[in-house]
Amino acid sequence: AGAEVLCLTVVGDHLICGFSDYSIAVFEQETYTLHKVLQGIGNDAGAISASSGIYSITADSTHLVGVSTQMFQVWNLSTFDFQFRVAVEDPLLSVVFCASHLLCASFDNTVKVWNSFAKRWDVKN
């Protein structure tokens, strides 16, 4: 069985899809031609489970962010090169950019705030 699409968004001229195997596919929006596949990293055991994959994707002017339950991962939006990842204690469900911060909704009904300039959590409640 192939990977399932879990989320999608449009960023600039690209349609971007997150999959259950932690990959992110970047398509040209006008032609739907595959531009690049970004391979994210799964859980520590490497196993794909029913709750695995990229659940949410967001971007600002320079970065693309994909969220799985165990971490968020960051790629350069211009080159699509991998930048870094941040593991999380509480599983994440969704993410959006708000100015220089990532607002991360968690399965435990809380919101975590990641300061993207300082590369640290500002609020975890």
GIBELKA-V386993 format. One record per pair of residues at least 24 apart in sequence whose ideal C-beta (glycine too) atoms are under 6 Angstrom apart, sorted by sequence separation. I is the first residue (numbers start at 1). J is the second residue. D is the distance in whole Angstrom. If there is no record, write none. Layout:
I:J:D ; I:J:D
This chain:
67:92:5 ; 40:66:6 ; 43:70:5 ; 67:95:4 ; 24:54:6 ; 65:95:6 ; 22:53:6 ; 20:52:6 ; 22:54:6 ; 20:53:4 ; 40:73:5 ; 19:53:6 ; 18:54:3 ; 38:75:6 ; 58:95:5 ; 60:97:5 ; 55:93:6 ; 56:94:4 ; 58:96:5 ; 18:57:5 ; 56:95:5 ; 58:97:5 ; 16:57:5 ; 24:66:5 ; 38:80:6 ; 36:80:5 ; 6:53:5 ; 7:55:6 ; 9:57:5 ; 11:59:4 ; 18:66:6 ; 6:55:6 ; 7:56:6 ; 7:57:6
